[in-house]
């Protein structure tokens, strides 16, 4: 693969990967680290990419696995932080409902941050990235039943946290 091909992938999938990293990590510094780590692994393992599979699924699998590995280290902080008030405002303005529901969104984000990593990953990939249960099964290499069980547990625990 040439660097122009990698550059094309970054241009095409970079924004979606950035959103996924932000949703998984909950703070910008860790999200940037995960974003960079994911692209480094893509560059390192691009020769193993099966171009019959969608690139974004392969990319997000690398991201999810990198996130899981980093969660096992002391890498992740369990809170949401914004580098400035402007970043925070831009983030909430980009969400459905805009400013009217920013406090609600912040409470949900803080609740998601309290979930165990595997449950947080499920919620983010399902509801932020829009993957189906079958796609999550393939992406994370786990049975569909496990996906359903984790999603159920994640939603139940999030409800308890938010009450």
Secondary structure, DSSP 8 states (H G I E B T S, - for coil): --HHHHHHHHHHHHHHHHHHHHHHHSBHHHHHHHHHHHHHHHHHHGGG--TTS-HHHHHHHHHHHHHHHHHTTTT--SS-B-SSHHHHHHHHHHSTTGGGGHHHHHHHHHHHHHS-HHHHHHHIIIIIS---HHHHHHHHT--HHHHHHHHHHHHHHHHHHH-
